[in-house]
Amino acid sequence: MRSKRLLTLFAVFWVSLLTGVLAHATPRVTIRAELASPIVLENTQDANYLKVSLQGLPLEAGKRSPINLALVIDRSSSMSGDRIARARDAAIMAVNMLQSDDILSIVAYDSSVEVVVPATRVQDKRQLIALINEKITPRGMTALFAGLSKGVDETSRFLDKERINRVILLSDGQANVGPTSIRELSELARIAAAKGITITTVGIGEGYNEDLMTAIAGYSDGNHFFVQHVAQLEGVFAKEFQDVMSVVAQDVEVTIHIAHGVKPVRLLGREGQIDGNTVTVRLNQLYADQEKYVLLEVLPAKGAADQKLDLAQVDVKYNDLSAKRYENQQQNVRIAYSSSAAAVKAAVVEDVMVEAAVQQSTLDNERAIQLIDQGRVDEAKAIMEANASKFSAWALQLNSEQARERIRLNSLSNSRMLDMLSSGDDINTRKALSESNYQLRNQQGGISK
């Protein structure tokens, strides 16, 4: 009897130990590092693209991390009418989507700033909704810097690396009270990012400064949305909350150690640091079932046929919110050489090649934006038309269904903006281009227009 009990205890011990080991061994993020052309022609040296893909695993139902959210809402005079009503509705929707262990603060700004709801747990939703309806009414000018600063302050009161720390900034106008420059507001976004706070920016209508709003979002690794029609606002908030409620990892650092003889040329899309042969890119958050990536153009060393060489070592570190610990993953990337052009062509990873082309198109779109600013609309249209033609032709040559779909969606977006520009709507075209470029560079999901 005693020996049977000992065997049972022994079995329970090993099952528990094995379960713990397996749990620890299952990362919440999948990492994939691959080259667009893993096989290249012998004795040649052409540009290649290294893509480091990061994708969060699905969350278990009801297992999301608690949220620490600040809503920063423009209530200046230009928000009168349907805009302020829709902003209130979106804020109320946010309240209803949060749970009792979440933290919420609401800041309203006009010529000055008011903390409508100080950072607090979401327990009395009826009172929160009453405050939204009472306090968020239009008046005054646009003290955007002061409003955002106060939102960051409120979020900082409950700052916690195990919470999703987020600010959602909404505005329909130009900052015209207090600091107003992109440099000053970008510095505020950098400070927030250093604390682990992500800022999402939502611009409404034709009057806001899209360069300012994308800069704020970019420096803190947040999302950016252009709401051309105010009826889209609740859809934007729903998409944003879908992201906020699906965060699986924070404080992500991707380090690429480039092998001797290989030259790191430039990052496409995301910004980062290239220091000699070490490339570092930081992301604030990763989401379940969403891919984020780092894309690096490299110039490999020359090699002989049938030779295989190391190209890079990729290290990824992140805070796993489910396991409540930092994880590290590593992958090595090699490149092979061949005398066969057919073998080189057959080995091309179309999905990586397409992402490189998409990121290249954002550079063309930036040029189109500059031309619109200079009044050279016909030249901007020519660039966009060339992009559309290039993608349409390329789609016919692709074998990967995923790559074809990626090209198709990009072409549709480009065509929509081209139609907008052709109709003479320069202002909204510029905003749509800025939003599209931002979302492509940061692999952000958008909303249906």
N, C-alpha and C positions, 0 to 999 in steps of 0.2 A: 504493500500500500504506500509506504513511504517512498520507495523507489519510483513508483508510478507518479506520485506528486512531484518528485524532483524532475522527472522527465517532462512533465507538463510545464513546470516553471522554466525549465531549460528551453523548451520549444517556444514559449511566450517571449522569453528574453531575445532569442534569435530572430523571431518574427518582428518584434519591435525594433530591434537594431537594424534589420534589413529594410524595414519600412522607412526608418529615419534616413538611412543611407540613400534609398531611392528618391525620397522626397527632396533631399539635398542635391541629388544628382540631376534633377529635372529643372532646367533653367526656364524662366518665364519668358525669355526672349530667344528667338532663333536667329543665329548669325550666319550669313552666307557671303563669302568673299569670292568674286569671280571676275575674270577678264572678259572683255568683249571678244578678243581674239586670243584664246589660250594657246593656239598653235600659229606661228608666224613663219614666213619664208626665211630660209637660211641667209645669213650675211646681209640682212636688211635691217633698217632701223626706222620704223614708222610709229606714229602716235598710236597708243592703245589706251583703253579705259578700264580702270579698276573700280568695280562697284562693291561696296560693303553694305549689304542689306540687313536691316534690323526689323524684326517683326514680333510683336507681342502675341503670346498665346491667348486663346479665349479665356475670359474670366468665368469662374463658376457663378451661377445665379445667386444674387444677393451677397456677393463677396467683394464688392467694390470698396475702395479706400474712402475714408471720410474726407469731406471737402471743406476748404477754407476759402470762401469766395467773397470778393468785393465787387459790387455793381457800381460803376461810376457813370452817372447819367447826365448828359447835357440837358439843362432846362432853360437855355437862353431863349430869347424872344422868337428866334427863327424856328424853334421847335413847336410853335403854336399849331393848334388844330389836330389833324390826324396823326402827326408825328409823335406828339407828346402822349396822345391816347394810346398809340401802339407801343410806345416805350413803357408806359405803365403796365400794359397787358403783358409784355415780355417779362418785366420784372416780377409780376404776379405769377406768371408761369414758372419762373425760376424758383420762387418761394415754394410753390406747390410740388416741385420736383425734388426738393431737398428733404433730408430726414433730420430727426431730432439730434443726432450726433454731429451734424454738419454745422459749420460756422458761416454766418452771413453778415455782411455789412453793406449798407447802401449809402452812397455819397452822391449828392446832387450839386451841380455847379452852374452858376450863371456869371454875374460880375464878381461874386464871391463864392464861398463853398459852405455847404451845410451837410453835416453828418446826419442823415435822415434816420438811419439805424446803425448805432455803434456795433462793432463786431460782437456777435452773441450767438448762442446756440438757437437753432430753428425749432422753437417749442410752441410759441403762440402764433400760429400762422395768421389767424384772424387779425391780430393786432398789427402784424407786419404789413398785411395788405391794406389795412386802414391808413397806416402811415404813408404808404406809397401813393394812395389816392389823394391824401390830404396835402402832401408836401411836394410832389413832383408836378408842378404847374409852371408854365413858361414866364420868364421875366429876364431882363438884363442882357449882359453880354456873355463872353465865353472865356472864363478863366480855366482853360484846359489843364495847364501845368499844375495849378493849385488843386484841381479836382483829382487828377491822377496821383499826385503826391499824397493826398489825404487817403486815397484808396489803398495805396501801397502801405501807408502807415497803419491803417485799420487791419489789413491782412497780416502785417508784421506782429500784431498783438497776440495772435494765436499761431505764429509760425511753427511748423512741425514737419520734419522730413518724412513723417508717415502720413501726412495729409496732402491733398492736392491743393496747392496754394495758387490761387488764380485771381486775376483782376480782369473784368470785362469793361472796356471803355467804349462808350457810345457817344458819337458827336455828329452834328450835321453842319458844322461851321468851322471857320478859321479861328485858331487861338488868337485872341486880341486883348487879353488882360494878363499882366505878368509876363514871365518868360514865354516866348513864342517860337523860338528857332528850333530847327530840327536837331541841332547839336545839343541844346539844353535838354530837350525832351528825350533824346536818345540816351543821354547820360543818366537820366532818371530811370530809363528802362534797363540800362546796364546794372545800376544799383539793385533794382528789383531782381534781375536775373541772378546776380551774385548771392542773393538771399534765398534763391530757389523759388521765386515768384514768377509766374508766366503771365504776360499781358496779352489779351486778345483785343483787337481793335475793330470796331464796327462803324463804318462811315455811311451816312444817310444822305441821299440826294446829290446835288451838284456842287454844294458849297464847301464841303470839307477839303482838307489838304491831304491828298492820298499819299504824297511823298512822306509827310510827317507820320501818318498813321501806319504805313507799312514799315517805316523805320522803328517806331516804338514796338510793334509786334516782332520785328526781326531781331532786335537786340535782346529780346527776352524769350525768343523761340515760341511765340504765341501764334494764333491764327489771325487772319485779316479777312474781312468781308466788306464788299461794296453792296449796299442796299439801294438799288436804283429806285425801286418802288417800295414804299413803306410797308405795304402788305406782306413783303418778304421777311420782315423783321422777326416774327415769331418762328419762322422756319430756320432763320439763322441761329436764334437762341436754342432751338431744339437740336440743331447740328452741333453747336458748341457744347451743349450739355451731354450729348452722346459721346463726345471726346473726353470731357472732364470725368465722366462716370466710367470710362474704360481705361484709365491710365494704369499701366502695369509696372512701369519703371520710371525712375527719375534720376537726375544727376548723371547723365550718360556721357561717357568720354570714349571716343574712338581714336586710337593711336595707330598709325600705319608706319612701320619701320621699313623703309625702302632699301633693297639690297644694293650692294656696291655695283657700280656700273649702270644702274638704272636711274633715270632722272625724273623726279616729280615735277611736272610742268605747271599744272594749275588745278584748283578745285572748280568743279562746275556745280552750280546750284548753291549749296550751303557754303557759308564762309567758314574759314578756319585758319590755322597757322601752318606755314611750311617753313621749317627751320632745318636747313641742310637736307638730310634724307629722312627727317622725321616730320610726319604730318599729323596734326591734332585737330579734331573737330568735336565740339561739345553740343549736346542737345539737352534741353530741360526735361522732356518727357517722351515716353513711348506709349502707344495705345494698343489695346487688344485688337487683333485681326486687321491691323493697319501696318503698311510698310513705310518705313523711313529709310533713307539711304545716304551714304557719302559716295560721291563720284569724283574720282581723281584721274586726270589725264597724265599718263606716264610715257616716257620714251625708254623702252627696254634696251638692254645691251644686245649687241649682235651675237649670233650663235651659229654653230655648225649643224648640219642636218642630223636628226635623231638625238640631238643634245637637249637636256632639260636643265633649267637653271632656276634657282630661287629668285623670286621677284619681290616679295614683300611678306612681312609678318604683321598680322592684324591683331591688335589687342583691344578688347571692348570691356569697359568697366561700367557698372550701373547699380543703382539702388533698387533691389527687387522688393516692391511694396508688399507682396504677398508673403514672402519669406522674412521680411524685415531685416535684410542684411545686404551687404554689397556682394555682387557676383563678378567674376572675371571669366571671360572666354577668349580663346585664342585660335586663330587659323593661319595657316601658311599658304601662300599662293606661289605656284610655279608656272613657268612658261616653257613651251616646247618649240622646237625648230624643225622644219621639214623642207625638203626640196620639191614637194608636190603642192602646186597651187590649188589643186582640187581638195587636198586634205586640209589646207588652210581655210578654204571657203566653207567646207563642211563643218568645221569646228566652231565657226562664229556663233556666239551666244546672242541671238537676235534681241532678246529682251534688254540686255545691257547696251547694245548698239543703239536701240531705239531711245533709251533714256538719255544717252549722250546726245542724240539728235534733238530731243525735246529740250534739253538744257541749252543746247546751242541756239535753239529758236528763241529762248528768252532773251538772249543777247541781241538778236535781231529786233525783237519787240522793244527792247530798251532804246535802240536806235530809232525805231518808229516813233516812240514817245518824244524823243528829242526833236525829231522833225516836225511833229505836231506842234510842239512848243514854239518852233521857229516859223510856223505858218506854212511849212512846206508839205502840205497834206498829200499832194499827188505822189511825192517821193515816199511818204510813209505808206500809202496804199500799195505802191509798187513792191516794197519790202514784204508786206503782209501777203500780197498775191503770190510772190515768189515762194514764200514759206508754204502756202496752201498747195501750190502746184508740186512742190518738192515732196511733201508728205503724201499727196494723192498718188504720185508715181511710185513712191517707195512702197506704199501699202500693197501694191500688186506683186511685189517681189518677195514678200515675207512669207515664211512658212508657219511661224509661231502664231497661234490664235490670239494669245495674250498681247503679243507685239502689235498685231494688226488692230486689235481693239484700242490699244493705247494711241496708235496713230489716228484712228478714226475719231476718237474723242477729242484729240488735240486739233484735228482738222475742223471739226464742227465748231469748237470754241473760236478758232481763228476766223472761220467764215462768218460767224455771228458778229464778231467785232469789226470785220471788214465791211459788212452790211451797214453797221452802225456808223462807221466813218464815211461811207459812201453817201449816206443820207444827210450828211452835214453836221452830225452830232459829235463834234470834236471833244467836247467836255466829258460826256459820258463814255466815249471811246477811250479816252485817256485813263479814266478811272477803271474801266473794265480791263484794259491792258495791264495796268498796275496790279490789280487784284489777281489776274490770271498769272502774271509773272511771279508774283509772290507765292501763290499756291503751288505752282510748278516747282519753283526752287526749293520749297519746303515740304513737298509731297503732302499738301493739305487737301483734304476733301472739301469740295464746294457744295453749293446747293443748286437745285434746278432753277433756271432763270425763266 
